[in-house]
Amino acid sequence: MTAILTILFMAAIALPQMWYYAALGKRMSEEEKKAGRDLTYELNPFTGGRDL
């Protein structure tokens, strides 16, 4: 019983984190397609600020 609760607790922690990073990656991909360039080294890719 304890093992099942531990697995459920770990899933409750891990699944939202995986969802967040997948959504962030999808958003960045869409922003890069819209901008037509790689936004890897941008300071804030959502506003277009450049890292000096």
C-alpha distances in whole Angstrom, upper triangle without the diagonal:
4,5,5,6,9,10,11,12,14,16,17,19,20,21,24,25,26,27,29,31,31,33,35,36,37,39,41,42,44,45,47,48,50,51,52,51,49,47,45,48,48,48,46,46,46,49,51,51,52,51,54
4,5,5,6,9,10,10,12,14,15,17,18,20,22,23,24,26,28,29,30,32,34,35,36,38,40,41,42,44,45,47,49,50,51,50,47,45,43,45,46,45,44,44,44,47,49,49,50,49,52
4,5,5,6,9,10,11,12,14,15,16,18,21,22,22,24,26,27,28,30,32,33,34,36,37,38,40,42,43,44,46,48,49,47,44,43,41,43,44,43,42,42,42,46,47,48,48,47,50
4,5,5,6,9,10,11,12,14,15,16,19,20,21,22,25,26,26,28,30,31,32,34,36,37,39,40,42,43,45,46,47,46,44,42,40,43,43,43,42,41,41,44,46,47,48,47,50
4,5,5,6,9,10,10,12,14,15,17,19,20,21,23,25,26,27,29,31,32,33,35,36,38,40,41,42,44,45,47,46,43,41,40,42,42,41,40,40,40,43,45,45,46,45,48
4,5,5,6,9,10,11,12,14,16,17,18,20,22,23,24,26,28,29,30,32,34,35,37,38,39,41,43,44,45,44,41,39,37,39,40,39,38,38,38,41,43,43,44,43,46
4,5,5,6,9,10,10,12,15,16,16,18,20,21,22,24,26,26,28,30,31,32,34,36,37,38,40,42,43,41,39,37,35,38,38,38,37,37,36,40,41,42,43,42,45
4,5,5,6,9,10,10,13,15,15,16,19,20,21,23,25,26,27,29,30,31,33,35,36,38,39,41,42,41,38,37,35,38,38,37,36,36,35,39,40,41,42,41,45
4,5,5,6,9,10,12,13,15,16,18,19,21,22,24,25,27,28,30,31,33,34,36,37,39,40,41,40,38,36,34,36,36,35,34,34,34,37,39,39,40,39,43
4,5,5,6,8,11,11,12,14,16,17,18,20,22,23,24,26,27,29,31,32,33,35,37,38,39,38,35,33,31,33,34,33,32,32,32,35,37,37,38,37,40
4,5,5,6,9,10,10,12,14,15,16,18,20,21,22,24,26,27,28,30,31,33,34,36,37,36,33,32,30,33,33,33,31,31,31,34,36,36,37,36,40
4,6,6,7,9,11,11,13,15,16,17,19,21,22,23,25,27,28,29,31,33,34,35,37,36,34,32,30,33,33,32,30,30,29,33,35,35,37,36,39
4,6,6,7,9,11,12,13,15,16,18,19,21,22,24,25,27,28,30,31,33,34,35,34,31,29,28,30,30,29,28,28,27,31,32,33,34,33,36
4,6,5,6,9,10,11,12,14,16,17,19,20,21,23,25,26,27,29,31,32,33,32,29,27,25,28,28,28,26,26,26,30,31,32,32,31,35
4,5,5,6,9,10,11,12,14,15,17,18,20,21,23,24,26,27,29,30,31,31,28,27,25,28,28,28,26,26,25,29,30,31,32,32,36
4,5,5,6,9,10,10,12,14,15,16,18,20,21,22,24,26,27,28,30,29,27,25,24,26,26,26,24,23,22,26,28,29,30,30,33
4,5,5,6,9,10,11,12,14,15,17,18,20,21,23,25,26,27,28,27,25,23,21,23,23,23,21,21,21,24,26,27,28,27,30
4,5,5,6,9,10,11,12,14,15,17,19,20,21,23,24,26,27,26,23,22,20,23,23,24,22,21,21,25,26,27,28,27,31
4,6,5,6,9,10,11,12,14,15,17,18,20,21,23,24,26,25,23,21,21,23,23,23,21,20,20,23,25,26,28,28,31
4,5,5,6,9,10,11,12,14,15,16,18,20,21,22,24,23,21,19,18,21,20,20,18,17,17,20,22,23,24,24,28
4,5,5,6,9,10,10,12,14,15,16,18,20,21,22,21,18,17,15,18,18,18,17,16,16,20,21,22,23,22,26
4,5,5,6,9,10,11,12,14,15,17,19,20,21,20,18,17,16,19,20,20,19,17,17,21,22,23,24,24,28
4,5,5,6,9,10,11,12,14,15,17,18,20,20,18,16,16,19,19,19,17,15,14,18,20,22,23,24,27
4,5,5,6,9,10,10,12,14,15,16,18,17,15,13,13,16,15,16,13,12,12,15,17,18,19,20,24
4,5,5,6,9,10,11,12,14,15,16,15,13,12,12,15,15,16,15,12,13,17,17,19,19,20,24
4,6,5,6,9,10,11,12,14,15,15,14,13,14,17,17,18,16,13,13,17,18,20,21,22,26
4,5,5,6,9,10,11,12,14,14,13,12,13,16,15,16,13,11,10,13,14,17,18,20,24
4,5,5,6,9,10,10,12,11,10,8,9,12,11,13,11,8,9,12,12,15,16,17,20
4,5,5,6,9,10,10,10,9,9,10,14,14,16,14,11,12,15,15,17,18,19,23
4,5,5,6,9,10,11,11,11,13,16,15,17,15,11,11,14,14,17,18,20,24
4,5,5,6,8,9,9,8,11,14,12,14,12,8,7,10,10,13,15,17,21
4,5,5,6,6,6,6,9,12,11,14,12,9,10,12,11,14,14,16,19
4,6,5,7,8,10,13,15,15,18,16,12,13,15,14,17,18,20,23
4,6,8,10,11,14,16,15,17,15,11,11,13,12,16,17,20,23
4,6,8,8,12,14,12,15,13,10,10,11,9,13,13,16,19
4,7,9,12,14,14,17,16,12,13,15,12,15,15,18,20
4,6,9,11,11,14,14,11,13,14,11,14,13,15,17
4,6,8,9,12,13,10,12,14,11,13,12,13,16
4,6,5,9,9,6,9,11,9,10,9,11,14
4,6,9,10,8,11,13,11,12,10,10,13
4,6,9,8,12,13,11,10,8,7,9
4,5,5,9,9,7,6,5,5,9
4,6,9,9,8,5,5,5,8
4,6,6,6,5,7,8,12
4,6,5,7,8,10,13
4,6,8,11,13,16
4,6,9,12,15
4,6,10,13
4,7,9
4,6
4
